[in-house]
Amino acid sequence: MDRFQEMQIFVRIAERNSFTQAAEDLQIPRATVTNTIKRLEARLGSRLLQRTTRQVRMTQEGQYYYRRCLQILAELEDTERTFLEQNPKGLLRVNLQGTLAKHFVVPYLADFVARYPDIQLHIGEDDRLVDLVREGIDCVLRAGTLQDSTLVARPLAQMPQLTVASPDYLAKFGTPNSIEQLSTHQAVGYSSHEFGHQTDLDFVVDNQVVAVNLRADLFVNGADLYTGAAVAGLGIIQVPRYRIEQQLKENRLVELLPSTPPPAMPVSALMTHHKQLSSRTRVFVDWLVERFRSLD
């Protein structure tokens, strides 16, 4: 095994804090990972990783070696990228927001697989904040305002949003004709790890975003639950239009206050720093850009 492979194995262990998970990511036997680190430490004459039964941590020497490995591997990646991007291969782990995946990604994945048959794609579905490095994920697709400034964001789209409620709800509470009339109404609350409990509705008035806080008796933590609660007449919601096209056509939801719509929802691909990107990640993100640009 060459020294570049040793560096790759060491870096993956350091990032995952696990020999087993590093072996799974690199698709090599765990024994190979263990023996590689033993040989590396013996050759360097230094302990790089502190092992216990529960976790793996870098020593001070390991932290220095890790930083140097990142620099060297990044330079190697830059040198080989021209060749590798012609035929990227290997394991690619991505994490997608559920409704975005359902509408805009999964139905078209056959195209990506046909273009890059040597990439083994592993897809997870989540709305939560993901630690790309610690969890071994190469790219995530998310909607909404971005919070983690340590990641590189590739903007993909701006999704129009609507304010909606069900006919049953409006029959009970009345139809608001202005933002001021929302004071007697209630929203479906949304809960998330990043933002906690949210009951604000946002409206664009004279190119400014105005937030209106409504009472909420129900909180949910999933996109389908959020829409379902509104269809059931439990409150007003604001969602990207693509999620509720069918409910609008069937009159199960009605648009409110169209002259002051919510701000558009940004959609982005999130990655680690560009110099650490694999060719697999680059071509997948480029494919996402192409996919969202094709939208009407």
CORRAJO-V455954 format. One record per run of one state. SS is the DSSP state (alpha for helix, beta for strand, coil for the rest). FROM is the first residue (numbers start at 1). TO is the last residue. If there is no record, write none. Layout:
SS;FROM;TO
SS;FROM;TO
This chain:
coil;1;2
alpha;3;16
coil;17;18
alpha;19;26
coil;27;29
alpha;30;44
coil;45;48
beta;49;51
coil;52;55
beta;56;58
coil;59;59
alpha;60;84
coil;85;89
beta;90;96
coil;97;97
alpha;98;115
coil;116;118
beta;119;125
coil;126;131
alpha;132;135
coil;136;138
beta;139;143
coil;144;151
beta;152;159
coil;160;160
beta;161;165
coil;166;166
alpha;167;173
coil;174;178
alpha;179;184
coil;185;185
beta;186;187
coil;188;188
beta;189;192
coil;193;195
beta;196;198
coil;199;199
beta;200;205
coil;206;207
beta;208;213
coil;214;214
beta;215;215
coil;216;218
beta;219;220
coil;221;222
alpha;223;231
coil;232;235
beta;236;240
alpha;241;249
coil;250;253
beta;254;256
coil;257;257
alpha;258;260
coil;261;264
beta;265;271
coil;272;273
alpha;274;276
coil;277;278
alpha;279;293
coil;294;296
